[in-house]
Amino acid sequence: MEYPIAELCDRYSIASLKSARIGSDECTQEKETLVRELIQVMGKYDLRKEIQELININAEIWDLEAAIRQGKDEELGLEEIGRRAIAIRGKNKIRIEIKNRITEKTGNGFKDIKKNHISV
């Protein structure tokens, strides 16, 4: 597949969550494919800390989005949806920072730079 390393780590973290939370064969296959690619990278760089941070932040984003994705808008109310949207924006900023640290550490890919964007 050949993703930039930061993107590979992020995709792996999301695939890990999907595999754990959804557990379908498709999710497990996706995770296994990404693991094979990560193994090649991990020989050069120790990214365990960053990958765990991505898993944690993506889990927090998932949890915040879950009720909204399940169509519980009326149950949550607009105020709560707004609070969650703001929290998701903040979590996504952290996610971008982690991916940028991976890019700096590996020298692979490009930093995600946001200008005049709400998540900066």
Backbone as CSV, one residue per row, in Angstrom:
resi,resn,N_x,N_y,N_z,CA_x,CA_y,CA_z,C_x,C_y,C_z
1,MET,0.806,-1.197,0.000,0.000,0.000,0.000,0.851,1.264,0.000
2,GLU,1.925,1.267,0.739,2.876,2.364,0.815,2.262,3.717,1.182
3,TYR,1.926,3.845,2.433,1.456,5.104,3.008,2.654,5.804,3.638
4,PRO,2.594,7.136,3.805,3.590,7.768,4.673,3.485,7.116,6.054
5,ILE,4.580,7.046,6.764,4.622,6.317,8.036,3.595,6.851,9.038
6,ALA,3.450,8.164,9.127,2.476,8.730,10.076,1.064,8.283,9.721
7,GLU,0.749,8.245,8.441,-0.574,7.814,8.004,-0.760,6.315,8.274
8,LEU,0.285,5.543,8.047,0.236,4.102,8.328,-0.059,3.862,9.815
9,CYS,0.613,4.601,10.683,0.390,4.460,12.130,-1.039,4.845,12.502
10,ASP,-1.542,5.921,11.917,-2.902,6.371,12.208,-3.918,5.338,11.707
11,ARG,-3.724,4.851,10.481,-4.635,3.851,9.932,-4.614,2.577,10.775
12,TYR,-3.418,2.195,11.226,-3.308,1.010,12.084,-4.073,1.234,13.391
13,SER,-3.941,2.421,13.984,-4.622,2.672,15.262,-6.140,2.575,15.094
14,ILE,-6.648,3.084,13.996,-8.091,3.021,13.729,-8.505,1.579,13.434
15,ALA,-7.698,0.861,12.660,-8.006,-0.544,12.358,-8.001,-1.388,13.635
16,SER,-7.095,-1.077,14.556,-7.048,-1.798,15.834,-8.333,-1.581,16.621
17,LEU,-8.800,-0.343,16.646,-10.054,-0.032,17.340,-11.230,-0.732,16.671
18,LYS,-11.277,-0.688,15.347,-12.364,-1.344,14.624,-12.357,-2.847,14.889
19,SER,-11.172,-3.438,14.883,-11.057,-4.873,15.132,-11.536,-5.220,16.537
20,ALA,-11.151,-4.413,17.519,-11.535,-4.668,18.907,-13.014,-4.386,19.160
21,ARG,-13.529,-3.324,18.554,-14.895,-2.897,18.868,-15.958,-3.497,17.948
22,ILE,-15.590,-3.746,16.698,-16.549,-4.300,15.753,-16.306,-5.794,15.571
23,GLY,-15.030,-6.138,15.406,-14.631,-7.539,15.387,-14.964,-8.333,14.141
24,SER,-15.286,-7.680,13.037,-15.598,-8.428,11.820,-14.315,-8.953,11.176
25,ASP,-14.468,-9.951,10.327,-13.318,-10.505,9.612,-12.640,-9.434,8.766
26,GLU,-13.437,-8.573,8.155,-12.896,-7.499,7.324,-12.013,-6.559,8.154
27,CYS,-12.460,-6.209,9.342,-11.679,-5.339,10.230,-10.380,-6.015,10.650
28,THR,-10.466,-7.287,10.967,-9.282,-8.033,11.381,-8.284,-8.139,10.235
29,GLN,-8.763,-8.373,9.031,-7.880,-8.461,7.857,-7.178,-7.128,7.601
30,GLU,-7.928,-6.041,7.721,-7.341,-4.715,7.525,-6.217,-4.492,8.542
31,LYS,-6.477,-4.825,9.802,-5.471,-4.654,10.846,-4.238,-5.509,10.547
32,GLU,-4.442,-6.751,10.151,-3.322,-7.650,9.864,-2.478,-7.142,8.697
33,THR,-3.116,-6.600,7.678,-2.391,-6.029,6.539,-1.524,-4.864,6.998
34,LEU,-2.079,-4.005,7.821,-1.332,-2.849,8.316,-0.218,-3.274,9.271
35,VAL,-0.434,-4.324,10.042,0.615,-4.836,10.941,1.821,-5.270,10.124
36,ARG,1.573,-5.974,9.025,2.693,-6.427,8.182,3.505,-5.242,7.674
37,GLU,2.833,-4.172,7.303,3.540,-2.980,6.840,4.280,-2.293,7.988
38,LEU,3.656,-2.256,9.148,4.287,-1.618,10.309,5.533,-2.364,10.764
39,ILE,5.527,-3.667,10.664,6.681,-4.463,11.092,7.934,-4.010,10.349
40,GLN,7.793,-3.718,9.074,8.938,-3.247,8.286,9.448,-1.905,8.797
41,VAL,8.544,-1.033,9.193,8.902,0.299,9.682,9.501,0.221,11.075
42,MET,8.944,-0.644,11.916,9.369,-0.712,13.312,10.812,-1.183,13.455
43,GLY,11.357,-1.802,12.428,12.765,-2.181,12.453,13.680,-0.968,12.448
44,LYS,13.209,0.123,11.877,14.009,1.346,11.790,13.697,2.349,12.893
45,TYR,12.438,2.404,13.305,12.002,3.435,14.248,11.199,2.809,15.374
46,ASP,11.386,3.325,16.574,10.554,2.901,17.701,9.383,3.873,17.800
47,LEU,8.239,3.427,17.310,7.052,4.279,17.286,5.954,3.765,18.211
48,ARG,6.317,2.859,19.119,5.298,2.276,20.011,4.548,3.333,20.809
49,LYS,5.267,4.302,21.346,4.624,5.352,22.155,3.635,6.144,21.302
50,GLU,4.058,6.556,20.117,3.199,7.357,19.249,1.986,6.560,18.775
51,ILE,2.195,5.281,18.468,1.071,4.443,18.033,0.065,4.293,19.163
52,GLN,0.531,4.081,20.375,-0.386,3.967,21.511,-1.130,5.282,21.740
53,GLU,-0.435,6.399,21.584,-1.097,7.698,21.711,-2.182,7.859,20.644
54,LEU,-1.902,7.403,19.413,-2.911,7.474,18.349,-4.100,6.578,18.660
55,ILE,-3.829,5.388,19.171,-4.930,4.498,19.553,-5.796,5.180,20.618
56,ASN,-5.159,5.770,21.610,-5.903,6.428,22.697,-6.730,7.609,22.195
57,ILE,-6.129,8.481,21.374,-6.856,9.668,20.925,-7.959,9.281,19.947
58,ASN,-7.697,8.304,19.088,-8.743,7.863,18.164,-9.884,7.175,18.909
59,ALA,-9.588,6.504,20.016,-10.643,5.900,20.844,-11.509,6.996,21.464
60,GLU,-10.876,8.064,21.918,-11.636,9.180,22.494,-12.529,9.829,21.440
61,ILE,-12.002,10.011,20.229,-12.798,10.580,19.143,-13.960,9.646,18.811
62,TRP,-13.675,8.358,18.718,-14.713,7.361,18.428,-15.840,7.454,19.450
63,ASP,-15.457,7.497,20.729,-16.459,7.552,21.797,-17.314,8.816,21.710
64,LEU,-16.693,9.929,21.391,-17.443,11.178,21.261,-18.405,11.146,20.065
65,GLU,-17.975,10.489,18.993,-18.794,10.439,17.779,-19.849,9.340,17.797
66,ALA,-19.698,8.363,18.659,-20.535,7.154,18.616,-22.032,7.451,18.615
67,ALA,-22.506,8.199,19.561,-23.953,8.460,19.653,-24.435,9.277,18.460
68,ILE,-23.603,10.173,17.990,-23.982,10.979,16.828,-24.091,10.076,15.601
69,ARG,-23.112,9.175,15.410,-23.136,8.256,14.271,-24.323,7.306,14.334
70,GLN,-24.788,7.017,15.525,-25.911,6.088,15.686,-27.258,6.794,15.538
71,GLY,-27.229,8.056,15.145,-28.461,8.796,14.891,-29.231,9.206,16.133
72,LYS,-28.531,9.404,17.234,-29.196,9.782,18.486,-29.197,11.297,18.684
73,ASP,-29.322,12.028,17.581,-29.280,13.488,17.640,-30.323,14.068,18.588
74,GLU,-31.545,13.614,18.444,-32.617,14.157,19.281,-32.411,13.814,20.752
75,GLU,-31.928,12.622,20.993,-31.669,12.178,22.366,-30.569,13.023,23.014
76,LEU,-29.539,13.333,22.238,-28.419,14.120,22.752,-28.779,15.601,22.890
77,GLY,-29.480,16.113,21.917,-29.782,17.535,21.886,-28.665,18.311,21.213
78,LEU,-29.020,19.442,20.652,-28.058,20.239,19.893,-26.904,20.751,20.745
79,GLU,-27.185,21.094,21.988,-26.130,21.607,22.861,-25.049,20.550,23.089
80,GLU,-25.461,19.320,23.361,-24.493,18.236,23.581,-23.749,17.899,22.291
81,ILE,-24.445,17.912,21.174,-23.781,17.664,19.891,-22.726,18.740,19.649
82,GLY,-23.041,19.981,19.957,-22.080,21.069,19.823,-20.875,20.883,20.725
83,ARG,-21.118,20.481,21.969,-20.011,20.216,22.909,-19.105,19.113,22.371
84,ARG,-19.732,18.073,21.859,-18.948,16.960,21.314,-18.154,17.389,20.082
85,ALA,-18.753,18.192,19.229,-18.047,18.670,18.036,-16.806,19.466,18.419
86,ILE,-16.931,20.320,19.427,-15.788,21.103,19.896,-14.729,20.188,20.505
87,ALA,-15.154,19.201,21.278,-14.204,18.250,21.874,-13.498,17.435,20.785
88,ILE,-14.247,17.013,19.772,-13.659,16.248,18.665,-12.617,17.092,17.952
89,ARG,-12.924,18.358,17.744,-11.968,19.267,17.093,-10.673,19.334,17.901
90,GLY,-10.784,19.450,19.221,-9.593,19.489,20.071,-8.813,18.187,20.031
91,LYS,-9.522,17.071,20.045,-8.854,15.758,19.983,-8.165,15.585,18.636
92,ASN,-8.797,16.054,17.568,-8.197,15.932,16.243,-6.915,16.750,16.144
93,LYS,-6.880,17.881,16.831,-5.657,18.688,16.871,-4.521,17.879,17.511
94,ILE,-4.817,17.181,18.581,-3.814,16.336,19.243,-3.373,15.217,18.297
95,ARG,-4.340,14.625,17.603,-4.038,13.557,16.638,-3.072,14.059,15.560
96,ILE,-3.307,15.249,15.049,-2.428,15.832,14.033,-1.033,16.072,14.613
97,GLU,-0.961,16.536,15.851,0.333,16.759,16.503,1.123,15.457,16.626
98,ILE,0.449,14.374,16.976,1.116,13.069,17.096,1.635,12.635,15.735
99,LYS,0.795,12.749,14.705,1.222,12.365,13.354,2.400,13.220,12.892
100,ASN,2.398,14.495,13.231,3.514,15.356,12.855,4.795,14.974,13.590
101,ARG,4.687,14.537,14.844,5.872,14.048,15.575,6.447,12.811,14.883
102,ILE,5.575,11.942,14.399,6.038,10.750,13.682,6.765,11.163,12.407
103,THR,6.204,12.138,11.705,6.844,12.635,10.480,8.220,13.206,10.797
104,GLU,8.326,13.992,11.867,9.624,14.547,12.273,10.601,13.447,12.653
105,LYS,10.141,12.474,13.406,10.998,11.398,13.907,11.533,10.530,12.766
106,THR,10.699,10.291,11.765,11.075,9.375,10.682,11.621,10.091,9.452
107,GLY,11.304,11.381,9.310,11.709,12.092,8.102,10.942,11.613,6.874
108,ASN,9.821,10.969,7.099,9.026,10.386,6.014,7.699,11.120,5.897
109,GLY,7.343,11.531,4.696,6.056,12.183,4.482,6.120,13.669,4.740
110,PHE,4.963,14.263,4.904,4.849,15.699,5.088,4.046,15.982,6.345
111,LYS,4.405,17.083,6.998,3.638,17.517,8.159,2.265,17.990,7.704
112,ASP,1.293,17.760,8.550,-0.064,18.255,8.321,-0.127,19.638,8.951
113,ILE,-0.148,20.656,8.118,-0.140,22.034,8.610,-1.486,22.668,8.280
114,LYS,-2.140,23.170,9.299,-3.430,23.829,9.138,-3.242,25.329,9.314
115,LYS,-3.694,26.095,8.365,-3.663,27.557,8.453,-5.087,28.056,8.348
116,ASN,-5.441,28.998,9.195,-6.794,29.549,9.202,-7.829,28.428,9.239
117,HIS,-7.549,27.450,10.067,-8.429,26.286,10.195,-8.862,26.180,11.647
118,ILE,-10.065,25.762,11.857,-10.645,25.740,13.196,-9.931,24.775,14.152
119,SER,-9.187,23.778,13.609,-8.553,22.801,14.501,-7.141,23.201,14.905
120,VAL,-6.739,24.443,14.652,-5.401,24.879,15.101,-5.493,25.782,16.289
